[in-house]
Amino acid sequence: MKKFLIVLLALALVIGLAACNKTVDPVEDNNPPITTPPDPPPGDPVDPSPADEFHIGICTLGLDQSEDEYRGAEAMVAKYGKVEDGGMVKWVVLPANFSDEQELVISLISGLADDPLMKAVLVNQGVQGTAAGFQKIKEKRDDIILLTNMPQDDPEVMSKVATVIVDSDNVLRGYYDIVRAKKMGATTFVHMSFPRHMGVYVLARRRAIYEEVCKDLGVEFVFETVPDPTTGDLGAAGAQQKVRDDMPRLVEKYGKDAVFFTTNTALHEPIINRVVELGALFVDTDDLSPVCGFPGALALDLTAQEGDWPAIVKKIEEDVVAKGASGRVGCWPFSYTFASSTVLFELAKDMVSGNTSGNVQNDIIAAYQAATPGCEWVTGIFTYPDGKKLNNYFLLTMDTWIFGEGYSGVMTEPVPEKYLLLDADIEE
């Protein structure tokens, strides 16, 4: 056995040296190479102990596309090390234009199962194609645990192939966001999105709830179609500029007591910038993070506060209040997507190791609370309006922090049942 192991180690060394000198074929400019991300900055010492036992794959979008989940994966690499360096983590960055590169998305996700030591795969966010990638993994290996956050594929389809799903509770947000907006003095709720997002069931269902709650609370609901930064002709930068240019007209049209809300990450920055500048209202980011849009919108350097979410919120709050927007702008005080990369990775590790309580929902809520000290999370099970539940699909939410005032405090009241029964009207 010892001789066998020595031969294996020698062979691995030879292969590794050969791989280092291998010439990589060039790729076309419109399809940049998708590789393992760069080494993270120095952090806590890598814990190498589990690396001999199993690997965990994590897929995220790139740094420019969705920074928080990327940084969360980076933290796991810093803690457990890359597979390539003898660690536990195999990290893959998905293409920014994922909706037009579905074959590549599916291939990158499913390819993780080719590693014989792979025991769990996490995709954060679960972009379109994640369900198909998971299905291919299941066809290769039925022993791999599959986890995802914020899936964009059909909920029921995803539920059939994933082990654990987590997502922001868009049903509860559909009610509480409007209650918060009303409390902030809103007379109009401007929902800014585009057909691709309105074809996502959970977003379409939340929109339906927004509309109904607005009607009941005396807040006007309006929908403004904006360019799609991912698949639109303008691209991300062009879409941002178009929204920035349109905001003065929209604020004049709907008034300063209008709340402006968007479903897209890239569009938060121009909207927040104009809201603070023009004196309108902003109840929350869709991506549920204090660094989603705020640093760029307010020209803030948060380098010194990086990773310290309370310090980040404090610095943003000081700037918002100084600009006269106290009580008129809000956000979540921790990053949900950053926490999801770290929490789901640790959960996957515990599941592989058999170190869970046996109650996944309790484990999830405990893990999120531990990752966000001082915050209380509410979790539930994904339930369709007809009462059908997806028992491996867990929904999470917490209260919004209103700059200059603190938590909104609206989540102490239960959501009326009528809103829980509303279904989505999917746009074709």
Secondary structure, DSSP 8 states (H G I E B T S, - for coil): -HHHHHHHHHHHHHHHHHHHT-------TTS------------S----GGGGT-EEEEEE--TTT-HHHHHHHHHHHHHH-BGGGTSSEEEEE--TTGGG-HHHHHHHHHHGGGSTTEEEEEEES--TTHHHHHHHHHHH-TT-EEEEES--S-HHHHHHH-SEEEEE-HHHHHHHHHHHHHHTT-SEEEEEE-HHHHTSHHHHHHHHHHHHHHHHHT-EEEEEE---TTTSTTHHHHHHHHHHHHHHHHHHHH-TTEEEEES-STTHHHHHHHHHHHT-BB---TT--TTSSHHHHHT---GGGTT-HHHHHHHHHHHHHHTT-TTSBEE-SS-HHHHHHHHHHHHHHHHHHT-S-S-HHHHHHHHHHHHSTT---EEEEEE-TTS-EEEEEEEEE---EETTTEE--GGGS---HHHHT-------
